[in-house]
Amino acid sequence: MHFLSQVLEDYLVSHSQEEPKILEELTRETHLKVIQPRMLTGQFQGRVLSLLSKIINPRYILEIGTYTGYSAICLSEGLQSNGQLHTIDINPELFDMQRAYFDKSGFGEQIHQHVGDALDIIPSLDHTFDLVFIDAEKKKYDNYLEAVLPKTKSGSVILSDNVLQSR
């Protein structure tokens, strides 16, 4: 499915940072092996997530909705050297693929995977998050927001994907 006009896509390509090779590999493998590859974050959004993470320079990141790990790798690019990214996904079948790319990315030791319902896992996390990225079940966004608020502080940034998508 193609959403952008060719003029806009040409502009984005000419003004965006090149996609890292590992993310190109992950994109290819996702399209070859995973159902609904259109759910992949993708180059343009990924570079924005990377940029925002670099600006924020978080110690702790929470991601709700890992899918194959593309956005987690992008967000990890801005982590402090002693930082951690906690990512939650409901689908255990993607765990090994995610881990393989996390380890290849150089951020493997900083990325902690959690499998299950985010609403059950979030309360058990013992961190205050500087950056939260919500990209999971769209109908639960309100619930995710309520769950993460006690895990943030003044100045934390919460990003939500597809908020204008039909629910």
Secondary structure, 3 states (H helix, E strand, C coil): CCCCCHHHHHHHHHHCCCCCHHHHHHHHHHHHHCCCHHHCCCHHHHHHHHHHHHHHCCCEEEEECCCCCHHHHHHHCCCCCCCEEEEEECCHHHHHHHHHHHHHHCCHHHEEEEECCHHHHHHHCCCCEEEEEECCCHHHHHHHHHHHHHHEEEEEEEEECCCCCCC
